[in-house]
Amino acid sequence: MEEQKQPQYLKTHRIPGAHLAFLLQEEEEAQLENARASKSGRTAKTLIKDGQLRLTLVAMREGAEMRKHSVDGPASVPVLARDHALPIRR
């Protein structure tokens, strides 16, 4: 039987646990509810933290702003819904 090739990242990084599963719509709805109730109008919840890998769900109510900040290492910003403006400096 031929061994399946894995991407390099999977050869060196493992996410612990039997499985990780999220009902993303439910997570998003809960975070939006928290954001609407928060003084700043925004909330965040880290769904996965393993080494440099972070998957963080950020919710912001309409009109809320995120302060300028930076992160160490690579970043990916998937947008699930809503209008947004995201200035990025390299």
C-alpha positions as a LaTeX table, in Angstrom:
\begin{tabular}{lrrr}
\hline
Residue & $x$ (\AA) & $y$ (\AA) & $z$ (\AA) \\
\hline
Met1 & 0.00 & 0.00 & 0.00 \\
Glu2 & 1.40 & 3.39 & $-1.02$ \\
Glu3 & 1.84 & 5.94 & 1.76 \\
Gln4 & $-0.35$ & 9.04 & 1.33 \\
Lys5 & 1.56 & 12.28 & 0.99 \\
Gln6 & 0.81 & 14.92 & 3.61 \\
Pro7 & 1.30 & 18.66 & 3.33 \\
Gln8 & 4.50 & 19.79 & 5.09 \\
Tyr9 & 2.50 & 21.65 & 7.75 \\
Leu10 & 0.74 & 18.44 & 8.82 \\
Lys11 & 4.06 & 16.61 & 9.09 \\
Thr12 & 5.27 & 19.05 & 11.75 \\
His13 & 2.06 & 20.31 & 13.40 \\
Arg14 & $-0.63$ & 18.36 & 15.14 \\
Ile15 & $-3.80$ & 19.63 & 16.73 \\
Pro16 & $-4.41$ & 17.53 & 19.84 \\
Gly17 & $-7.69$ & 15.84 & 20.60 \\
Ala18 & $-9.79$ & 13.06 & 19.14 \\
His19 & $-11.57$ & 15.58 & 16.94 \\
Leu20 & $-12.36$ & 19.23 & 16.76 \\
Ala21 & $-15.76$ & 20.25 & 15.51 \\
Phe22 & $-17.62$ & 23.52 & 15.71 \\
Leu23 & $-21.13$ & 24.51 & 14.80 \\
Leu24 & $-19.83$ & 27.77 & 13.37 \\
Gln25 & $-23.24$ & 29.37 & 12.90 \\
Glu26 & $-24.05$ & 28.79 & 16.58 \\
Glu27 & $-20.63$ & 30.11 & 17.65 \\
Glu28 & $-21.10$ & 33.19 & 15.45 \\
Glu29 & $-24.61$ & 33.89 & 16.78 \\
Ala30 & $-23.43$ & 33.58 & 20.39 \\
Gln31 & $-20.47$ & 35.90 & 19.79 \\
Leu32 & $-22.66$ & 38.47 & 18.02 \\
Glu33 & $-25.05$ & 38.43 & 20.97 \\
Asn34 & $-22.09$ & 38.98 & 23.33 \\
Ala35 & $-20.76$ & 41.79 & 21.11 \\
Arg36 & $-24.11$ & 43.58 & 21.09 \\
Ala37 & $-24.16$ & 43.46 & 24.91 \\
Ser38 & $-20.52$ & 44.49 & 25.42 \\
Lys39 & $-19.45$ & 48.08 & 26.07 \\
Ser40 & $-16.83$ & 47.96 & 23.26 \\
Gly41 & $-19.21$ & 46.34 & 20.78 \\
Arg42 & $-16.83$ & 43.49 & 20.05 \\
Thr43 & $-15.88$ & 40.10 & 21.43 \\
Ala44 & $-13.47$ & 37.32 & 20.50 \\
Lys45 & $-13.23$ & 33.63 & 21.25 \\
Thr46 & $-10.21$ & 31.45 & 20.46 \\
Leu47 & $-11.50$ & 28.22 & 18.97 \\
Ile48 & $-8.10$ & 26.57 & 18.37 \\
Lys49 & $-4.71$ & 27.31 & 19.95 \\
Asp50 & $-1.81$ & 25.06 & 19.02 \\
Gly51 & 1.73 & 26.40 & 18.68 \\
Gln52 & 1.59 & 29.46 & 16.41 \\
Leu53 & $-1.78$ & 28.39 & 15.02 \\
Arg54 & $-4.73$ & 30.39 & 16.36 \\
Leu55 & $-8.27$ & 30.30 & 15.08 \\
Thr56 & $-10.14$ & 33.17 & 16.69 \\
Leu57 & $-13.74$ & 34.10 & 16.04 \\
Val58 & $-14.23$ & 37.87 & 16.32 \\
Ala59 & $-17.69$ & 39.42 & 16.39 \\
Met60 & $-18.46$ & 43.12 & 16.20 \\
Arg61 & $-21.78$ & 44.89 & 16.35 \\
Glu62 & $-22.56$ & 47.45 & 13.68 \\
Gly63 & $-20.50$ & 50.61 & 14.13 \\
Ala64 & $-17.89$ & 48.98 & 16.39 \\
Glu65 & $-14.22$ & 49.38 & 15.58 \\
Met66 & $-11.15$ & 47.28 & 16.28 \\
Arg67 & $-8.12$ & 49.17 & 17.55 \\
Lys68 & $-4.93$ & 49.06 & 15.53 \\
His69 & $-2.82$ & 46.08 & 16.60 \\
Ser70 & $-0.24$ & 43.65 & 15.29 \\
Val71 & 0.38 & 39.92 & 15.59 \\
Asp72 & 3.57 & 37.89 & 15.57 \\
Gly73 & 3.72 & 35.40 & 12.74 \\
Pro74 & 1.37 & 34.76 & 9.85 \\
Ala75 & $-2.27$ & 35.83 & 9.92 \\
Ser76 & $-5.34$ & 34.87 & 7.95 \\
Val77 & $-8.53$ & 36.89 & 8.19 \\
Pro78 & $-11.56$ & 35.01 & 6.87 \\
Val79 & $-14.69$ & 37.14 & 6.88 \\
Leu80 & $-17.90$ & 35.21 & 7.44 \\
Ala81 & $-20.45$ & 37.97 & 7.10 \\
Arg82 & $-21.15$ & 41.69 & 7.17 \\
Asp83 & $-19.47$ & 44.69 & 5.56 \\
His84 & $-15.94$ & 45.44 & 6.66 \\
Ala85 & $-12.87$ & 47.55 & 6.01 \\
Leu86 & $-9.53$ & 46.03 & 6.95 \\
Pro87 & $-6.42$ & 48.14 & 6.36 \\
Ile88 & $-3.28$ & 45.97 & 6.37 \\
Arg89 & 0.31 & 47.11 & 6.62 \\
Arg90 & 3.21 & 44.77 & 5.92 \\
\hline
\end{tabular}
